[in-house]
Amino acid sequence: KVASFGNGPFAMGKYMSLEGALEMAQDTKARWQLVEASYSKGAEFWGHLHPDLFQKSEVTGCPLFFTPAKYWPTDIAQSYFGNKTIFGMLRDPYERLVAMFRGNMKNYGGSYPEFFKTCDANGAVRKMMTDYLAGDKYAADCTFIPQAEYFDEPFGIDLAVDNRKFPDSLNKVFAEHGSDIHIDAGDVMHVTGCPEVWAGDLDCETKALVKQVYARDFELLCEKFEYCDEDENCCIEGVEGMCPSNLEEKRKTATYCSGTSSE
């Protein structure tokens, strides 16, 4: 099952319905009433579905569920995390940015119609990075913040989960920690636009900007999973639609730059 919702399209509909209702609710009390009325006692609500995390951060201006926990009010962080193991996905920066471009959502990763109409992932990612470096750090609901900030103390991630191997990597973590949650292929929402573009389409100038912004993310990938080649191109092969259909051919023509590696 997936948390409180089960598996498959019906479960996804329940999730989306509750998420929409929580977005429309007037305050935290109303959100708690919604979740308590919708699900049995003992159900767990994480991230977007936890009523306390809709509060906007005074630091980032984003909801707490998108904000690094080091910036949360201490009482909320202590209540939410308690003595639990704090886990989080760790994702390749090139792959992540290309996926955000492919999603084409204005308020989550941004919408770049001038690049989307020609599936120019390289142009879009370069603009993302130049905008970030110009000071737009918390744009699009904080989706450009380096993942490393979510590992920072206090309340940083203790257990990194390999996003390249999702959902198998997360299912393994759930099983090892005694959870009966299991993510099936049909439970995974994914982007669908420009399906043939991938990290290997980014040129060396764009990749240099990505390395500048996400230097600590590359260090974490090396430290946690021994992915130490900062020029490696990858996609999430375990999720339908997250790799080009002709992946082996794309690998032959992919951009590979300086051969920089994390130490």
BAFI-3210 file (N, C-alpha, C; in Angstrom, 3 decimals, decimal comma, padded with zeros to 6 digits):
// residues 263
n [1|2|3|4|5|6|7|8|9|10|11|12|13|14|15|16|17|18|19|20|21|22|23|24|25|26|27|28|29|30|31|32|33|34|35|36|37|38|39|40|41|42|43|44|45|46|47|48|49|50|51|52|53|54|55|56|57|58|59|60|61|62|63|64|65|66|67|68|69|70|71|72|73|74|75|76|77|78|79|80|81|82|83|84|85|86|87|88|89|90|91|92|93|94|95|96|97|98|99|100|101|102|103|104|105|106|107|108|109|110|111|112|113|114|115|116|117|118|119|120|121|122|123|124|125|126|127|128|129|130|131|132|133|134|135|136|137|138|139|140|141|142|143|144|145|146|147|148|149|150|151|152|153|154|155|156|157|158|159|160|161|162|163|164|165|166|167|168|169|170|171|172|173|174|175|176|177|178|179|180|181|182|183|184|185|186|187|188|189|190|191|192|193|194|195|196|197|198|199|200|201|202|203|204|205|206|207|208|209|210|211|212|213|214|215|216|217|218|219|220|221|222|223|224|225|226|227|228|229|230|231|232|233|234|235|236|237|238|239|240|241|242|243|244|245|246|247|248|249|250|251|252|253|254|255|256|257|258|259|260|261|262|263]
n.u [000,839|000,288|001,046|-001,747|-003,534|-003,692|-003,217|-002,748|-004,896|-007,296|-006,446|-004,653|-006,447|-007,808|-005,723|-005,092|-007,496|-007,705|-005,407|-006,014|-008,237|-007,051|-005,390|-007,282|-008,418|-009,087|-007,459|-005,077|-006,482|-008,844|-007,745|-006,775|-009,214|-010,211|-008,403|-008,699|-011,343|-011,322|-009,750|-008,864|-008,125|-004,735|-003,631|-000,943|000,365|002,314|004,536|003,089|000,519|000,309|-001,216|000,088|002,187|001,582|001,994|003,661|007,110|009,127|011,609|012,001|009,605|008,093|005,841|006,154|006,475|008,000|010,274|013,614|014,153|015,675|014,937|012,433|009,922|010,885|009,156|007,259|008,900|009,966|007,631|006,769|008,906|009,876|011,321|011,949|013,476|014,805|014,215|015,084|014,870|017,667|018,809|020,077|021,405|021,342|019,464|017,236|016,661|016,091|013,795|012,081|011,842|010,530|008,130|006,864|005,440|004,220|004,323|005,915|008,960|008,885|007,750|008,573|007,809|008,936|011,065|009,984|008,288|009,947|011,207|013,645|015,620|018,149|018,401|016,393|017,222|019,615|018,629|017,201|019,360|020,850|018,977|018,708|021,321|021,312|019,952|017,440|016,635|014,606|012,550|009,558|008,227|010,418|011,749|014,255|016,203|019,287|019,598|021,228|020,780|018,637|019,723|021,071|021,688|019,657|017,473|017,994|018,181|018,660|018,876|019,680|018,063|018,385|017,622|017,971|017,397|014,765|011,420|012,415|014,521|013,375|011,293|012,812|013,926|011,584|010,816|013,024|012,715|010,488|008,020|004,817|004,291|004,293|005,441|004,038|004,537|002,405|001,664|003,194|003,506|004,521|006,461|005,511|005,941|007,906|009,298|011,655|013,925|016,838|019,284|021,694|021,475|022,210|024,489|028,065|028,490|026,063|026,014|028,198|027,192|025,208|026,798|028,030|025,904|024,918|026,983|027,359|025,405|026,391|028,625|027,392|026,123|028,344|029,421|027,317|026,407|028,466|028,497|030,474|031,291|030,905|029,984|028,397|025,647|022,279|019,114|015,849|015,420|013,637|011,119|008,404|008,616|010,544|012,968|014,549|013,055|014,810|017,183|019,774|020,872|020,830|022,695|025,065|025,440|025,441|026,268|029,406|031,525|034,052|035,009|035,105|035,351|033,868|035,559]
n.v [-001,197|002,385|004,506|005,940|005,433|003,204|001,376|002,189|003,745|004,610|005,138|007,205|009,163|009,687|010,755|013,110|014,460|014,984|016,526|018,785|019,768|020,448|022,501|024,468|024,931|027,055|027,410|025,963|024,471|023,801|022,203|020,023|019,009|018,104|015,987|014,270|013,581|012,219|009,925|006,946|006,709|006,935|006,925|008,049|011,200|012,815|015,443|017,242|016,603|017,020|018,881|020,893|021,784|023,567|026,138|029,203|029,696|031,974|032,509|031,517|031,998|030,039|027,170|025,130|022,428|022,440|023,652|023,669|021,834|022,983|025,570|025,584|026,453|025,620|024,180|023,020|021,417|019,632|018,347|017,161|015,503|014,180|011,398|010,009|008,356|010,453|010,598|011,027|011,667|011,588|013,173|013,181|016,214|017,140|015,412|015,914|018,663|018,607|017,045|018,783|020,795|019,305|018,839|021,316|023,113|025,982|026,809|024,926|024,178|025,667|027,199|027,208|028,300|029,242|027,605|025,108|024,581|023,757|021,721|022,300|021,533|022,187|025,005|025,852|024,861|026,236|028,851|028,558|028,252|030,628|032,491|031,661|032,137|034,836|035,606|034,590|032,587|031,245|030,715|029,520|027,972|027,140|025,112|025,073|025,059|023,779|020,288|019,573|021,359|020,339|018,380|019,611|020,429|021,975|019,058|017,706|015,502|012,120|009,683|008,968|008,362|006,620|008,175|007,493|004,842|004,614|003,242|001,173|001,565|003,077|001,402|-000,648|000,635|001,132|-001,542|-002,433|-000,952|-001,886|-001,111|-001,394|-000,106|000,080|000,926|000,729|000,436|001,717|003,650|005,878|009,215|011,047|013,145|014,100|015,603|016,451|013,837|012,683|014,060|014,442|014,281|014,076|015,838|018,333|021,009|021,701|024,227|024,780|022,643|023,341|025,548|024,255|022,634|024,617|025,704|023,458|022,214|021,057|019,076|017,278|016,431|015,087|012,987|011,525|010,882|009,439|007,461|006,784|007,871|009,444|010,724|013,684|014,377|012,442|011,144|010,469|008,772|007,994|004,838|003,026|004,105|004,579|006,422|008,227|008,114|008,497|006,923|005,700|005,047|003,810|004,615|007,364|007,600|007,244|009,606|011,535|014,495|014,838|016,188|017,644|015,579|015,857|014,963|014,237|014,687]
n.w [000,000|-000,290|002,071|003,578|001,572|-000,123|-003,224|-006,761|-009,361|-008,061|-005,467|-006,003|-006,848|-004,448|-002,942|-004,440|-004,219|-001,448|-001,078|-002,637|-001,225|001,210|000,403|-000,116|002,331|005,192|007,461|009,837|011,757|010,384|008,408|009,884|010,747|008,320|007,578|009,740|009,534|007,171|007,291|009,136|012,673|013,593|011,069|009,035|008,053|005,800|004,699|002,075|002,928|005,607|008,028|009,603|008,105|006,130|006,764|006,003|005,563|007,378|006,492|003,834|002,523|001,429|001,652|004,612|003,974|001,695|002,460|003,761|006,746|008,723|008,837|009,917|012,411|015,707|017,446|015,739|014,112|016,023|016,891|014,500|013,579|015,890|017,467|015,224|012,358|009,996|006,675|003,197|-000,346|-002,542|-005,300|-008,667|-009,846|-012,604|-013,842|-012,250|-012,767|-015,503|-015,419|-014,040|-015,946|-017,953|-016,667|-016,688|-014,994|-013,644|-010,934|-009,770|-010,174|-012,441|-015,520|-018,884|-021,599|-023,978|-024,407|-024,066|-026,210|-028,236|-027,047|-025,779|-023,549|-022,625|-022,985|-021,225|-018,696|-018,429|-018,179|-015,770|-013,990|-014,327|-013,443|-010,778|-009,814|-010,041|-007,864|-007,366|-005,416|-003,967|-005,724|-007,423|-005,410|-003,843|-005,229|-006,378|-004,464|-003,263|-002,646|-000,561|001,495|002,850|004,287|006,248|009,676|012,265|012,405|010,023|007,125|007,908|006,659|003,494|000,424|-002,571|-005,439|-008,099|-008,226|-007,589|-007,681|-006,127|-004,308|-002,227|-001,409|-000,351|001,887|003,390|003,952|005,446|007,713|008,908|007,875|006,271|003,971|000,460|-002,720|-005,822|-009,405|-010,716|-008,923|-009,100|-009,809|-012,639|-014,850|-018,204|-020,490|-023,411|-023,949|-024,954|-024,187|-022,077|-019,367|-020,738|-022,831|-022,066|-022,473|-022,059|-020,959|-019,673|-017,863|-016,294|-014,907|-013,420|-011,791|-010,315|-008,799|-007,478|-006,058|-003,494|-003,532|-005,433|-004,026|-001,907|-003,296|-004,047|-001,541|-000,263|-002,078|-003,722|-006,269|-008,026|-010,305|-011,701|-014,170|-015,146|-016,956|-016,280|-015,773|-014,412|-014,433|-013,401|-013,426|-015,465|-018,467|-017,645|-018,841|-022,057|-024,949|-026,631|-025,166|-025,129|-027,580|-027,184|-025,160|-026,544|-027,898|-025,983|-024,097|-022,674|-020,349|-018,580|-017,039|-014,317|-010,907|-007,708|-004,652]
ca.u [000,000|000,982|000,560|-003,142|-004,387|-003,724|-002,465|-003,450|-005,558|-008,262|-005,669|-004,132|-007,560|-008,035|-004,620|-005,231|-008,684|-007,395|-004,419|-006,723|-009,064|-006,165|-004,941|-008,377|-008,858|-008,780|-006,419|-004,557|-007,555|-009,719|-007,013|-006,797|-010,564|-010,321|-007,685|-009,265|-012,630|-011,125|-009,021|-008,987|-007,145|-003,468|-003,081|000,167|000,323|003,631|004,721|001,964|-000,753|000,337|-001,800|000,975|003,274|001,129|002,478|004,737|008,361|009,553|012,904|011,918|008,323|007,469|005,279|007,171|006,736|009,015|011,363|014,523|013,643|016,487|014,261|011,101|009,795|011,376|008,075|006,664|009,870|010,034|006,379|006,669|009,942|010,015|012,562|011,925|014,535|014,436|014,741|014,772|015,454|018,810|018,596|021,078|020,940|020,988|018,205|016,172|016,319|015,435|012,445|011,278|011,525|009,541|006,856|006,269|004,467|004,650|004,591|006,762|010,030|008,803|007,255|009,448|007,159|009,804|011,935|009,184|007,672|010,922|011,847|015,019|015,916|019,398|018,122|015,586|018,036|020,558|017,888|016,971|020,585|021,207|018,014|019,077|022,558|020,995|019,344|016,072|016,903|013,406|011,517|008,756|008,023|011,690|012,157|015,647|017,134|020,099|019,122|022,108|020,232|017,685|020,547|021,685|021,091|018,946|016,377|018,400|017,975|019,598|018,946|019,512|017,506|018,910|016,521|018,215|016,850|013,371|010,947|012,987|015,350|012,517|010,616|013,788|013,999|010,360|010,868|014,062|012,274|009,278|006,801|004,126|004,102|004,992|005,108|003,985|004,803|001,232|001,443|004,168|003,223|005,747|006,291|005,242|006,317|009,214|009,767|012,937|015,071|017,388|020,457|022,746|021,270|022,731|025,852|029,049|028,279|024,930|026,424|029,083|026,325|024,569|027,827|028,249|024,778|024,646|028,252|027,197|024,605|027,304|029,439|026,558|025,942|029,586|029,555|026,268|026,162|029,663|028,318|031,463|031,533|029,970|029,525|027,596|024,258|021,439|017,669|015,258|015,002|012,574|009,838|008,017|008,589|011,577|014,142|014,193|012,700|016,002|018,209|021,107|021,344|021,057|023,945|026,181|025,596|025,276|027,351|030,257|032,373|035,434|035,432|035,272|034,820|033,854|036,604]
ca.v [000,000|003,662|005,243|005,743|005,500|001,995|001,438|002,316|005,000|005,054|005,722|008,484|010,100|010,069|011,635|014,401|015,113|015,516|017,590|019,965|020,289|021,067|023,773|025,421|025,138|028,400|027,461|024,669|023,737|023,244|021,121|018,846|018,445|017,388|014,712|013,394|013,086|011,428|008,676|006,356|007,098|006,245|007,152|008,995|012,183|013,419|016,454|018,045|016,255|017,286|020,220|021,885|022,177|024,556|027,444|029,747|029,971|033,372|032,602|031,260|032,401|028,839|026,304|024,363|021,133|022,627|024,416|022,877|021,787|023,848|026,861|025,449|026,737|024,458|023,373|022,230|020,398|018,605|017,593|016,407|014,482|013,400|010,615|009,156|008,486|011,415|010,130|011,876|011,275|012,357|013,059|013,782|017,554|017,278|014,675|016,618|019,896|018,245|016,599|019,972|021,396|018,467|018,994|022,545|023,625|027,333|026,953|023,847|023,984|026,709|026,955|027,903|028,005|029,558|026,441|023,880|024,323|023,057|020,722|022,739|021,392|022,882|026,430|026,069|024,637|027,359|029,994|028,269|028,472|032,051|033,164|031,320|032,835|036,267|035,866|034,060|031,308|030,574|030,757|028,329|027,200|026,626|023,879|025,136|024,984|022,564|019,238|019,516|022,165|019,512|017,510|020,448|020,445|020,878|018,340|017,324|014,113|011,128|008,530|009,344|007,304|006,789|008,439|006,819|003,492|004,706|003,138|000,037|002,029|003,493|000,201|-001,352|001,358|000,846|-002,920|-002,542|-000,252|-002,512|-000,490|-002,167|000,736|-000,384|001,736|000,009|001,279|002,519|004,674|006,950|010,319|011,461|014,125|013,475|016,469|016,291|012,567|012,205|014,831|013,910|014,991|014,055|016,909|019,593|021,242|021,856|025,522|024,614|021,745|024,087|026,336|023,316|022,254|025,763|025,842|022,237|021,576|020,209|017,910|016,319|015,860|014,126|011,801|010,763|010,385|008,507|006,368|006,599|008,425|010,512|011,349|014,802|014,553|011,280|011,384|009,373|008,976|007,043|003,749|002,269|004,815|004,706|007,760|009,109|007,981|008,476|005,594|005,153|005,427|003,356|005,493|008,683|007,541|007,330|010,987|012,429|015,412|014,502|017,384|017,722|014,438|016,274|014,018|014,694|014,060]
ca.w [000,000|-000,189|003,242|003,966|000,391|-000,924|-004,473|-008,021|-009,745|-007,051|-004,376|-006,469|-006,824|-003,046|-002,562|-005,091|-003,674|-000,128|-001,229|-003,104|-000,137|002,190|-000,176|-000,057|003,721|005,656|008,483|010,293|012,424|009,342|007,725|010,764|010,693|007,051|007,576|010,767|009,041|005,960|007,494|010,469|013,677|013,424|009,734|009,040|006,980|005,630|003,660|001,579|003,552|007,049|008,189|010,217|007,206|005,147|007,217|005,193|006,266|007,439|005,812|002,393|001,956|000,880|002,691|005,329|003,358|000,664|003,073|004,598|008,124|009,595|008,898|010,506|013,842|016,451|018,013|014,662|013,719|017,074|016,861|013,248|013,465|017,118|017,495|014,040|011,363|008,961|005,399|002,058|-001,616|-003,035|-006,746|-009,528|-010,218|-014,024|-014,074|-011,527|-013,461|-016,759|-015,068|-013,732|-017,247|-018,619|-015,968|-017,215|-014,018|-013,278|-009,505|-009,257|-011,138|-013,447|-016,871|-019,824|-022,883|-025,116|-024,588|-024,055|-027,509|-029,070|-026,164|-025,557|-022,123|-022,328|-022,827|-020,024|-017,500|-018,326|-017,628|-014,352|-013,219|-014,338|-012,568|-009,399|-009,470|-009,970|-006,570|-007,270|-004,762|-003,452|-006,757|-007,735|-004,174|-003,302|-005,899|-006,837|-003,344|-003,270|-001,742|000,608|002,593|003,591|005,130|007,274|011,009|012,931|011,738|008,681|006,706|008,433|005,763|002,092|-000,429|-003,928|-006,367|-009,379|-008,144|-007,163|-006,305|-005,406|-003,192|-001,119|-000,909|000,489|003,159|004,135|004,431|006,470|008,922|009,427|007,365|005,239|002,794|-000,735|-003,890|-007,084|-010,572|-011,027|-007,901|-009,262|-010,725|-013,302|-015,917|-019,504|-021,609|-024,065|-023,400|-025,475|-023,682|-020,826|-018,859|-021,745|-023,804|-021,536|-022,946|-020,984|-020,305|-018,752|-016,774|-015,400|-014,022|-012,493|-010,819|-009,435|-007,875|-006,717|-005,692|-002,301|-003,907|-006,062|-002,949|-001,187|-004,140|-003,950|-000,175|000,136|-003,032|-004,551|-007,611|-007,890|-011,604|-011,776|-015,540|-015,540|-017,349|-015,817|-015,699|-013,459|-015,301|-012,766|-013,547|-016,866|-019,034|-017,114|-019,710|-023,482|-025,441|-027,280|-024,200|-025,515|-028,641|-026,593|-024,406|-027,484|-028,363|-024,837|-023,767|-021,525|-020,319|-018,109|-016,254|-012,925|-009,921|-006,313|-003,821]
c.u [000,871|000,339|-000,899|-004,070|-004,525|-002,907|-003,371|-004,169|-006,554|-007,549|-005,126|-005,224|-007,859|-006,971|-004,808|-006,414|-008,387|-006,402|-005,092|-007,569|-008,220|-005,652|-006,008|-008,813|-008,334|-007,619|-006,030|-005,642|-008,478|-009,039|-006,980|-008,176|-010,771|-009,635|-008,258|-010,611|-012,463|-010,539|-009,081|-007,876|-005,872|-002,867|-001,984|000,082|001,658|003,563|003,481|000,668|-000,758|-000,128|-000,852|001,990|002,842|001,553|003,630|005,959|008,679|010,874|012,743|010,663|007,558|006,790|006,372|007,475|007,699|010,286|012,292|014,129|014,451|015,850|012,867|011,075|010,122|010,249|007,418|007,614|009,940|008,786|006,313|007,665|010,058|011,366|012,663|013,191|014,052|015,061|014,329|015,468|016,643|018,910|019,711|020,595|020,562|019,628|017,040|015,724|015,634|014,001|011,549|010,908|010,421|008,160|006,107|005,167|004,963|005,083|005,398|007,826|009,997|008,277|008,065|008,933|008,046|010,767|011,129|008,642|008,626|011,668|013,329|015,327|017,171|019,170|017,355|016,416|019,064|019,859|017,587|018,187|020,998|020,251|018,363|020,306|022,370|020,259|017,959|016,079|015,642|012,250|010,769|008,621|009,276|012,212|013,599|016,662|017,970|019,591|019,956|021,554|019,234|018,406|021,168|020,936|020,642|017,867|016,718|018,139|019,069|019,884|018,656|019,037|017,881|017,771|016,731|017,533|015,417|012,476|011,578|013,770|014,501|011,733|011,534|013,898|012,757|010,418|011,869|013,654|010,904|007,985|006,154|003,773|004,916|004,496|005,164|004,215|003,632|000,930|002,266|003,683|004,538|005,431|006,126|005,698|007,698|009,900|011,134|014,139|015,542|018,644|021,576|022,599|021,775|024,161|026,774|028,907|027,144|025,316|027,365|028,280|025,652|025,570|028,088|027,157|024,667|025,914|028,095|026,343|025,482|028,200|028,661|026,336|027,179|029,709|028,559|026,185|027,354|029,408|029,220|031,845|030,493|029,460|028,653|026,170|023,417|019,965|017,115|014,652|013,859|011,203|009,552|008,024|009,666|012,902|013,684|013,902|013,883|017,238|019,613|021,692|021,659|022,365|025,154|026,462|025,513|026,505|028,110|031,364|033,763|035,930|035,690|034,660|034,844|034,958|035,977]
c.v [001,242|004,449|004,923|005,518|004,202|002,175|001,742|003,633|005,519|005,732|007,089|009,548|010,592|011,049|013,032|015,182|015,743|016,663|018,889|020,606|020,997|022,413|024,852|025,760|026,463|028,450|026,051|023,839|023,073|022,098|019,859|018,195|017,633|016,021|013,745|012,829|012,120|010,056|008,231|006,836|006,282|006,400|008,214|009,911|012,908|014,548|017,257|017,784|016,483|018,721|021,276|022,460|023,120|025,966|027,910|030,056|031,458|033,592|032,530|031,811|031,249|028,055|025,488|023,037|021,229|023,277|023,501|022,971|022,634|025,225|026,771|026,000|025,476|023,581|022,493|021,108|019,278|017,740|016,670|015,246|013,603|012,697|009,672|009,338|009,416|010,964|011,088|011,377|012,173|012,103|013,743|015,146|017,712|016,639|015,411|017,869|019,619|017,795|017,795|020,715|020,612|018,579|020,246|023,105|024,941|027,425|025,804|023,536|024,964|026,247|027,824|027,665|028,265|028,417|025,153|023,552|023,627|021,980|021,023|022,716|022,171|024,378|026,720|025,910|025,751|028,587|029,780|028,650|029,939|032,851|032,904|032,116|034,343|036,623|035,305|032,680|030,542|030,584|029,439|027,394|026,460|025,377|023,912|025,103|023,706|021,547|019,175|020,311|021,365|018,480|018,289|020,326|021,857|020,263|017,988|015,855|013,228|010,035|008,978|008,136|007,616|006,959|007,790|005,445|003,467|003,945|002,015|000,469|002,413|002,312|-000,606|-000,695|001,075|-000,559|-003,068|-001,880|-000,736|-001,900|-001,402|-001,307|000,158|000,418|000,861|000,981|002,211|003,616|005,932|007,989|010,753|012,435|013,410|014,320|016,162|014,987|012,105|013,023|014,240|014,678|015,073|015,112|018,262|019,793|021,568|023,189|025,431|023,721|022,443|024,943|025,447|022,904|023,383|025,869|024,642|021,473|020,634|018,978|016,843|015,667|014,809|012,848|010,909|010,113|009,273|007,274|006,047|006,928|009,654|011,178|012,440|015,074|013,400|011,696|010,197|009,757|007,890|005,896|002,929|002,912|005,051|006,169|008,697|008,988|008,055|007,051|004,903|005,422|005,006|004,206|006,884|008,707|007,719|008,764|012,010|013,308|014,902|015,545|017,125|016,466|014,771|015,238|014,642|013,976|013,469]
c.w [000,000|000,941|003,539|002,783|-000,388|-002,185|-005,665|-008,238|-008,705|-005,888|-004,767|-006,474|-005,418|-002,573|-003,142|-004,540|-002,318|-000,227|-001,684|-002,018|000,918|001,690|-000,009|001,366|004,267|006,639|008,925|010,955|011,413|008,612|008,586|010,773|009,422|007,110|008,603|010,337|007,876|006,223|008,943|011,389|013,491|012,047|009,821|007,829|006,938|004,612|003,345|002,327|005,064|007,298|008,740|009,235|006,088|005,539|006,345|006,060|006,250|006,708|004,300|001,732|001,339|002,000|003,363|004,643|002,178|001,212|003,854|006,069|009,090|009,758|009,525|011,932|014,643|016,971|016,949|014,246|014,756|017,087|015,646|013,209|014,707|017,152|016,293|013,192|010,263|007,649|004,284|000,807|-001,938|-004,534|-007,525|-010,009|-011,688|-014,298|-013,440|-012,283|-014,800|-016,491|-014,734|-015,013|-017,946|-017,974|-016,379|-016,310|-013,453|-011,824|-008,907|-010,303|-012,288|-014,790|-017,832|-021,244|-024,091|-025,419|-024,723|-025,441|-028,477|-028,286|-025,957|-024,060|-021,740|-022,106|-021,551|-018,756|-017,331|-017,750|-016,142|-013,511|-013,203|-013,459|-011,099|-008,966|-009,398|-008,682|-006,365|-006,615|-004,383|-004,453|-006,857|-006,541|-003,723|-004,014|-006,401|-005,699|-003,462|-002,251|-000,474|001,781|003,434|004,465|006,292|008,600|011,365|012,044|010,286|008,398|007,275|007,414|004,336|001,295|-001,873|-004,934|-007,736|-009,401|-007,610|-008,161|-005,494|-004,177|-001,985|-000,554|-000,006|001,861|004,005|004,748|005,568|007,775|009,403|008,949|006,319|004,023|001,635|-001,932|-005,130|-008,237|-010,877|-010,030|-008,155|-010,271|-011,367|-014,418|-017,256|-020,695|-022,159|-023,648|-023,877|-025,011|-022,357|-020,463|-019,882|-022,812|-023,308|-022,027|-021,770|-020,253|-019,285|-017,579|-015,797|-014,431|-012,990|-011,403|-009,824|-008,380|-006,944|-006,329|-004,505|-002,601|-004,559|-005,010|-002,161|-001,990|-004,090|-002,579|000,147|-000,768|-003,937|-006,030|-007,687|-009,204|-011,817|-013,188|-016,018|-015,878|-016,903|-015,933|-014,784|-014,257|-014,710|-012,830|-015,030|-017,314|-018,535|-017,854|-021,164|-023,940|-026,096|-026,428|-024,634|-026,629|-028,108|-025,806|-025,321|-027,912|-027,228|-024,630|-022,551|-021,497|-019,756|-017,398|-014,802|-012,002|-008,539|-005,553|-002,564]
res [k|v|a|s|f|g|n|g|p|f|a|m|g|k|y|m|s|l|e|g|a|l|e|m|a|q|d|t|k|a|r|w|q|l|v|e|a|s|y|s|k|g|a|e|f|w|g|h|l|h|p|d|l|f|q|k|s|e|v|t|g|c|p|l|f|f|t|p|a|k|y|w|p|t|d|i|a|q|s|y|f|g|n|k|t|i|f|g|m|l|r|d|p|y|e|r|l|v|a|m|f|r|g|n|m|k|n|y|g|g|s|y|p|e|f|f|k|t|c|d|a|n|g|a|v|r|k|m|m|t|d|y|l|a|g|d|k|y|a|a|d|c|t|f|i|p|q|a|e|y|f|d|e|p|f|g|i|d|l|a|v|d|n|r|k|f|p|d|s|l|n|k|v|f|a|e|h|g|s|d|i|h|i|d|a|g|d|v|m|h|v|t|g|c|p|e|v|w|a|g|d|l|d|c|e|t|k|a|l|v|k|q|v|y|a|r|d|f|e|l|l|c|e|k|f|e|y|c|d|e|d|e|n|c|c|i|e|g|v|e|g|m|c|p|s|n|l|e|e|k|r|k|t|a|t|y|c|s|g|t|s|s|e]
***
